[in-house]
Amino acid sequence: MSSAAPSLDPAAAPRLREDLSLWTNAAIADLIGERAVHALDREQLVPARLAARAAGGDPVALLTRLFALGEVLTVADCARALPSLGVDGAAASGLVATAGASDDDPVRALVDLRPYETETQRWWVASDLGEAVTARRLEGDHVLGVGGASLTLASITMRRPVGRVLDLGTGCGVQALHAATHADTVVATDISERALAFAALNARLNEVAVDLRHGSLLEPVAGEEFHLVVSNPPFVITPPGAPSFEYRDGGLPGDGIVGALVSGVGSVLAPGGVAQMLGNWEIRTDWRERWEEWLAASPVPLDVWVVQRDVLDAAEYAETWLRDAGVVPERGRVEFDAAYEAYLADFDRRGVEGVGFGMVLLRRPVSGGPTLRRLEELEGPVASPLGPTFEAGLAAHDRVSSLSDAQLLDLRLVVAGDVTRETYGRPLLADPEHILIRQGGGFGRAVKADTALAGFVGTCDGELTAGQIAGALAALLDVPADVMIAGLLPALRELIEDGFLI
């Protein structure tokens, strides 16, 4: 059973904030050193514990040992770490538990608490203690901290100023903290009361106003409209008989949670409003078929941009999420095999060959019907943050889709600053066999170009219109001008939408 959820009252929040004011990621890194920092990335705590212990009574060391590394301190050391809040205040808030009041009595953390920082913001985020600290399987109502999925969603979210933001499935509330930096109002929902308690603590600790509501999916906000919806939903596909956790399993069969959001989120989007989320989807033949089903079920026609980043077969998917749950052969072969079989039997019964994972952007058109339907697969490294890439891509799409071919040819274009050209070929050939136009930022796209397209892009310096360049290339390559233009126009639209040409 999990311990009682923490609660930080208004008087305790500023005292805790004062105690944590010097506890930053940079201070922790300076304290424990590079070796220990890299070990923490691998969820190995020993190097950091050794370094923090060596620092003695330094408050940064004590806070790190207590809340980030799960070490037991004495009452005296805890008082040094939290001089303003005090041991009694921390215990009353549900942050620590102590066996007594004497200086040598032990104090242990009941929550994971650590700094979380961006280039412009510094927060502290509390969540439940992780498996690396407890050495136990997670409880069913476990509240996850800032993990890889949280960071990915924060990276892809567009940060333009907006009126109302909905953080659906808020968990510990980290997306709500981000949203508060560029929104007038933030509403955060979750089906887990425990998660909402942590989200409330984190909002109060970081002086952020969030309207927290309990309920499933869109029920708590029915009839309302938002300019931005962000969601890291409990999208993990969990068959009957496999370990289930509130933070990752939505309670609907298969990929039903993602499907319900895709088909329903349009009802709470204001005109021009955008929903950005992560998700899993089942693949039977072509992964796009699943998306066509969901989009067809939406009563509100939506623009859609889905980027599939990874695909796992049924066995790989089962292994990944069993490991995440702490169900591994080393801890119990019988339990592991039973859960593994449950996954495979469920997938095989429903004809699921694999599971896709990726990023989702849905938009309600301001007027008229949707113009964007982009379902693409992109692997490999991407730039961070990706929010500006999505924002620029939407703006470029809107611009290009509003232009006729004649208007497009009247544009004076410039090659983006991160674009390079790569040529490949056998040494004795006069001309390259392959030409790649590669993007350094964003999604790092690469376009295979022929001589005409490479020549077109290489001439875009803002001096000539696209039509003038196409005409010059037609004469140079001895191709009819209308043939050259017809071949270049589709590629030209894509290059502008993808940010190669500005």
C-alpha positions in Angstrom: 0.0 0.0 0.0 1.2 3.5 -0.8 1.6 6.0 2.0 -0.9 8.8 2.4 -0.6 11.4 -0.3 1.3 14.5 0.8 -0.4 17.9 1.3 1.4 21.3 1.6 -0.6 24.0 3.3 -0.3 27.6 2.3 1.9 28.5 5.3 4.3 25.7 4.8 4.9 26.3 1.1 7.1 29.4 1.3 9.1 27.9 4.1 9.8 24.8 2.0 10.6 27.0 -1.0 13.1 28.9 1.1 14.8 25.7 2.2 15.1 24.5 -1.4 16.2 27.8 -2.9 19.9 26.7 -3.3 19.1 23.2 -4.3 19.5 23.2 -8.1 20.6 20.7 -10.7 23.9 22.6 -11.1 24.5 22.5 -7.3 23.8 18.7 -7.2 26.1 18.1 -10.2 28.9 20.1 -8.6 28.4 18.2 -5.4 28.4 14.6 -6.7 30.6 14.9 -9.8 30.3 13.8 -13.4 30.7 10.1 -12.7 27.7 10.0 -10.3 25.6 12.2 -12.6 26.0 9.7 -15.4 25.3 6.8 -13.1 22.0 8.5 -12.0 21.0 8.6 -15.7 21.3 4.8 -15.6 19.3 4.7 -12.3 22.3 3.7 -10.3 22.5 5.5 -7.0 25.6 4.3 -5.3 28.2 6.8 -6.8 25.9 9.7 -5.9 25.3 8.4 -2.4 29.0 8.1 -1.7 29.7 11.6 -3.0 26.8 13.2 -1.1 27.8 11.4 2.2 31.4 12.8 1.8 30.0 16.3 1.8 28.8 16.0 5.4 26.3 18.5 6.7 26.1 20.6 3.5 22.4 21.3 3.0 22.5 20.5 -0.7 24.1 17.1 0.1 21.5 16.4 2.8 18.5 17.3 0.6 19.9 15.2 -2.2 20.5 12.2 0.1 17.0 12.5 1.7 14.7 13.2 -1.3 16.6 12.2 -4.4 18.6 9.2 -3.2 16.3 7.8 -0.6 18.8 7.7 2.3 17.8 7.7 5.9 19.0 10.8 7.8 18.9 11.7 11.5 16.5 14.2 12.9 19.4 16.6 13.4 20.6 16.3 9.8 17.0 16.7 8.5 16.7 19.9 10.5 19.9 21.2 8.9 18.4 20.4 5.4 15.1 22.0 6.2 15.8 24.8 8.7 12.7 26.9 7.8 10.1 24.1 7.3 11.5 22.0 10.1 11.2 18.2 10.6 7.8 18.6 12.2 6.6 20.7 9.2 8.0 18.2 6.7 6.3 15.3 8.6 3.0 17.2 8.8 3.1 17.7 5.1 3.6 14.0 4.4 7.1 14.6 3.0 9.0 12.5 5.6 8.4 10.0 8.4 10.3 9.9 11.6 10.5 7.4 14.5 11.0 10.0 17.2 12.1 13.6 18.1 15.6 13.1 19.4 18.6 14.2 17.3 19.7 10.6 16.5 16.3 9.3 15.5 15.9 8.3 11.9 14.0 10.3 9.2 13.2 8.9 5.8 11.5 10.5 2.8 8.0 9.5 1.8 8.3 11.3 -1.6 10.7 11.8 -4.3 11.5 15.5 -4.5 14.0 17.1 -6.8 14.8 20.2 -8.9 13.4 20.4 -12.4 14.7 23.1 -14.7 14.4 24.5 -18.2 16.4 27.2 -19.9 14.1 29.9 -18.3 12.3 28.2 -15.4 13.3 26.5 -12.1 10.9 24.3 -10.3 10.8 21.5 -7.7 8.7 18.5 -8.5 7.5 15.9 -6.0 6.3 12.4 -6.9 6.2 8.9 -5.4 9.5 7.2 -4.6 10.9 5.2 -7.5 11.9 1.6 -7.7 15.6 2.5 -7.6 15.0 3.8 -4.1 12.4 1.4 -2.7 13.8 -1.8 -4.4 10.2 -2.9 -4.7 7.6 -3.2 -7.4 5.6 0.0 -7.8 2.2 0.3 -6.2 -0.9 0.4 -8.4 -1.6 4.0 -7.6 2.1 5.1 -8.1 2.5 8.7 -9.2 5.3 9.0 -11.6 7.8 11.9 -11.6 9.4 13.6 -14.6 10.3 10.8 -17.0 11.3 10.5 -20.6 7.7 10.8 -21.8 7.1 13.9 -19.7 10.2 15.5 -21.2 9.2 14.6 -24.7 5.7 16.1 -24.4 7.2 19.2 -22.9 9.6 19.4 -25.8 7.0 19.1 -28.5 4.4 21.5 -27.0 4.0 24.8 -28.7 4.6 27.6 -26.3 2.8 30.5 -27.9 0.7 32.6 -25.5 -2.8 31.2 -25.2 -5.9 31.7 -23.1 -7.0 28.4 -21.7 -4.9 25.2 -21.4 -6.1 21.7 -20.4 -3.6 19.3 -19.0 -5.4 16.0 -19.4 -4.1 13.2 -17.1 -1.8 15.6 -15.3 0.0 13.1 -13.0 2.4 15.0 -10.8 1.5 18.2 -12.7 4.7 18.9 -14.6 2.9 19.8 -17.9 0.6 22.2 -15.9 3.7 24.0 -14.6 4.9 24.4 -18.2 1.5 25.6 -19.4 1.3 28.2 -16.7 4.2 30.0 -18.3 2.2 30.9 -21.4 -1.5 30.6 -20.6 -4.0 32.7 -18.8 -5.8 29.7 -17.2 -4.6 26.1 -16.7 -7.1 23.3 -15.9 -5.5 19.9 -15.0 -7.5 16.7 -14.7 -6.7 13.1 -13.5 -8.6 10.0 -12.6 -6.2 9.5 -9.7 -6.9 11.4 -6.5 -3.3 10.6 -5.4 -1.9 12.2 -8.6 -4.1 15.3 -8.0 -2.7 15.6 -4.5 0.9 15.6 -5.9 -0.1 18.1 -8.6 -1.6 20.4 -5.9 1.6 20.2 -3.9 3.8 21.0 -6.8 1.6 23.9 -8.0 1.6 25.4 -4.5 5.3 24.9 -4.0 6.1 26.6 -7.3 3.5 29.4 -6.9 1.5 28.3 -9.9 -2.3 28.6 -10.1 -3.9 25.4 -11.5 -7.6 24.4 -11.5 -7.4 20.7 -10.5 -10.3 18.4 -11.3 -11.0 14.7 -10.7 -12.4 12.6 -13.5 -11.9 10.4 -16.5 -10.9 11.7 -19.9 -12.9 14.7 -21.0 -15.7 14.3 -18.5 -14.5 17.0 -16.0 -14.4 19.6 -18.8 -17.5 18.7 -20.8 -19.0 21.8 -22.5 -15.8 23.9 -22.1 -13.4 25.0 -24.8 -9.6 25.3 -24.7 -7.0 26.8 -26.9 -4.4 24.1 -26.1 -4.8 20.6 -24.8 -1.8 18.7 -23.7 -1.8 15.0 -22.6 0.6 12.3 -21.7 -2.3 9.8 -21.3 -2.1 6.4 -19.7 -1.5 4.9 -23.1 0.2 1.6 -22.2 -1.7 -1.3 -23.6 -2.2 -3.8 -20.8 -4.1 -7.0 -21.2 -6.0 -8.8 -18.4 -3.6 -10.7 -16.2 -0.7 -8.2 -16.6 0.4 -5.7 -13.9 -1.7 -2.5 -14.1 -0.8 1.0 -12.9 -3.0 4.1 -12.8 -0.2 6.3 -14.2 0.2 4.3 -17.4 -2.9 2.1 -17.9 -6.1 3.8 -18.8 -8.5 0.9 -18.1 -9.8 0.6 -21.6 -9.0 -2.4 -23.8 -6.1 -2.2 -26.2 -5.3 1.4 -27.4 -8.8 2.6 -26.4 -7.5 5.5 -24.4 -5.7 7.1 -27.3 -8.6 6.4 -29.6 -11.1 8.0 -27.2 -9.0 11.1 -27.0 -8.4 11.4 -30.7 -12.1 11.0 -31.5 -13.3 13.2 -28.6 -10.8 16.0 -28.1 -12.3 18.1 -30.9 -15.3 18.7 -28.7 -13.3 20.8 -26.2 -11.1 22.6 -28.7 -11.9 26.2 -29.4 -11.7 27.2 -33.1 -8.0 27.2 -34.0 -7.3 25.2 -30.8 -4.6 22.5 -30.8 -4.2 19.2 -28.9 -0.7 17.8 -28.5 -0.2 14.3 -27.0 1.9 11.2 -27.0 0.4 7.7 -27.6 0.6 4.1 -28.6 -1.5 2.6 -31.3 -2.0 -1.0 -32.4 -0.8 -2.1 -35.8 -2.4 -4.9 -37.7 -1.4 -4.1 -41.3 -0.7 -0.4 -42.0 -0.5 1.8 -38.9 -2.3 4.6 -40.6 -5.5 2.5 -40.8 -5.9 2.8 -37.1 -5.7 6.6 -37.3 -8.2 6.8 -40.1 -10.7 4.9 -37.9 -10.2 7.3 -35.0 -10.4 10.4 -37.1 -13.5 9.2 -38.9 -15.2 8.8 -35.5 -14.6 12.4 -34.5 -17.7 14.5 -34.8 -15.5 17.6 -35.2 -13.3 17.4 -38.4 -9.7 18.0 -37.4 -6.3 18.8 -38.9 -3.9 16.0 -38.0 -0.2 15.6 -37.9 1.1 12.4 -36.4 4.8 11.4 -36.3 5.4 7.7 -35.6 8.8 7.5 -33.9 9.1 3.8 -33.1 7.5 0.4 -33.6 7.8 -2.6 -31.3 6.6 -6.1 -32.1 4.3 -7.8 -29.6 7.1 -9.5 -27.7 9.3 -6.4 -27.5 6.3 -4.4 -26.3 5.5 -6.9 -23.6 9.1 -7.1 -22.4 9.4 -3.3 -22.3 6.4 -2.7 -20.1 6.9 -5.7 -17.9 10.4 -4.4 -17.1 9.0 -0.9 -16.5 6.6 -2.5 -13.9 9.4 -4.3 -12.2 8.2 -7.7 -13.4 11.4 -9.4 -14.5 12.6 -13.1 -14.4 15.1 -12.4 -11.7 12.3 -11.5 -9.3 10.0 -14.4 -10.2 10.0 -16.5 -13.3 6.5 -17.8 -12.8 4.9 -14.3 -12.5 7.0 -13.0 -15.4 6.1 -15.9 -17.7 2.4 -15.6 -16.9 2.3 -11.9 -17.6 4.3 -12.3 -20.8 1.9 -15.0 -22.0 -1.1 -12.7 -21.2 0.4 -10.0 -23.4 1.1 -12.3 -26.4 -2.2 -14.1 -26.1 -4.1 -10.8 -26.1 -2.2 -9.4 -29.1 -2.5 -12.6 -31.1 -6.2 -13.0 -30.4 -6.8 -9.4 -31.7 -4.4 -9.7 -34.7 -2.0 -7.1 -33.4 1.4 -7.4 -35.1 3.1 -4.4 -33.4 2.6 -1.2 -31.5 3.5 2.2 -32.7 4.6 5.1 -30.6 4.7 8.8 -31.5 3.7 12.4 -31.3 0.3 13.7 -32.1 -1.0 17.1 -33.1 -4.7 17.8 -33.7 -6.2 21.1 -34.6 -9.7 22.4 -34.9 -9.9 24.6 -38.0 -10.9 28.2 -37.4 -13.3 28.0 -40.3 -14.0 25.6 -43.2 -12.7 22.1 -43.3 -9.4 20.5 -42.4 -6.5 21.1 -44.8 -3.7 19.1 -43.0 -3.6 15.3 -42.9 0.0 14.2 -42.3 0.7 10.7 -41.0 4.5 10.1 -41.3 7.2 7.9 -39.9 10.4 9.6 -38.7 13.2 7.8 -36.9 16.6 9.0 -35.7 17.6 12.0 -33.5 15.6 15.2 -33.4 16.3 18.6 -32.1 14.9 19.8 -28.8 12.6 21.6 -28.2 10.4 20.5 -31.0 7.6 22.9 -30.2 9.0 25.6 -32.5 9.3 23.1 -35.3 5.6 22.1 -35.0 4.6 25.8 -34.7 6.6 26.7 -37.8 5.3 23.7 -39.7 1.7 24.6 -39.0 2.3 28.2 -40.1 4.1 27.1 -43.3 1.3 24.7 -44.1 -1.4 27.4 -43.6 0.6 29.7 -45.8 1.3 27.2 -48.6 -2.2 25.7 -48.7 -3.7 29.2 -49.2 -1.5 29.9 -52.3 -2.3 29.0 -55.9 0.4 27.6 -58.0 0.9 31.0 -59.6 1.2 32.7 -56.3 3.7 30.0 -55.1 5.8 30.7 -58.2 5.9 34.4 -57.3 7.5 33.8 -53.9 11.1 34.8 -53.4 12.6 32.0 -51.2 15.7 31.6 -49.1 17.3 28.4 -48.0 17.0 27.9 -44.2 20.3 28.4 -42.3 20.4 24.8 -41.0 20.2 23.2 -44.5 23.1 21.5 -46.1 23.7 19.5 -49.4 25.4 16.2 -49.4 26.6 14.4 -52.6 27.7 10.8 -53.0 29.1 8.9 -55.9 31.9 6.7 -57.1 35.2 8.5 -57.5 35.5 8.2 -61.3 32.1 9.6 -62.1 31.9 13.3 -63.1 28.4 13.8 -61.5 27.2 12.6 -58.1 25.0 9.5 -58.1 23.0 10.7 -55.0 22.2 14.2 -53.8 20.7 14.7 -50.3 19.3 18.0 -49.0 19.6 17.7 -45.3 18.0 19.7 -42.4 20.2 20.2 -39.3 17.4 21.2 -36.9 13.9 20.1 -36.3 13.2 16.6 -37.3 16.5 16.4 -39.2 14.8 15.5 -42.5 16.7 14.5 -45.6 15.3 14.8 -49.1 16.7 12.9 -52.0 17.0 15.4 -54.9 17.6 15.2 -58.6 19.7 17.7 -60.5 16.8 20.0 -61.1 15.6 20.1 -57.5 19.2 20.5 -56.1 19.8 23.3 -58.5 16.5 25.0 -57.6 17.3 24.9 -53.8 20.9 26.0 -54.4 19.6 29.1 -56.2 17.1 30.3 -53.6 18.8 33.3 -52.2 15.8 35.7 -52.2 16.8 37.5 -55.4 14.7 35.6 -58.0 11.1 34.3 -57.8 10.5 30.6 -57.7 9.1 30.9 -61.2 12.1 32.7 -62.5 14.5 30.0 -61.1 12.3 27.2 -62.6 12.4 28.9 -66.0 16.2 29.4 -65.9 16.7 25.7 -64.9 14.4 24.6 -67.8 16.5 26.5 -70.3 19.8 25.2 -68.7 18.6 21.6 -68.7 16.8 21.8 -72.1 13.4 20.9 -70.6 10.1 22.5 -71.5 9.3 25.2 -68.9 5.8 23.8 -68.1 7.3 20.3 -67.5 9.9 21.7 -65.2 7.4 23.7 -63.2 5.0 20.8 -62.9 7.8 18.6 -61.5 9.0 21.2 -59.1 5.7 22.5 -57.6 4.9 19.5 -55.3 8.4 19.3 -54.0 8.4 23.1 -53.5 5.3 22.9 -51.4 6.9 20.2 -49.2 10.2 22.0 -48.8 8.4 25.1 -47.6 6.2 23.2 -45.2 9.2 21.2 -43.8 11.2 24.4 -43.3 13.9 23.8 -45.9 12.9 27.0 -47.7 11.7 30.2 -46.1 
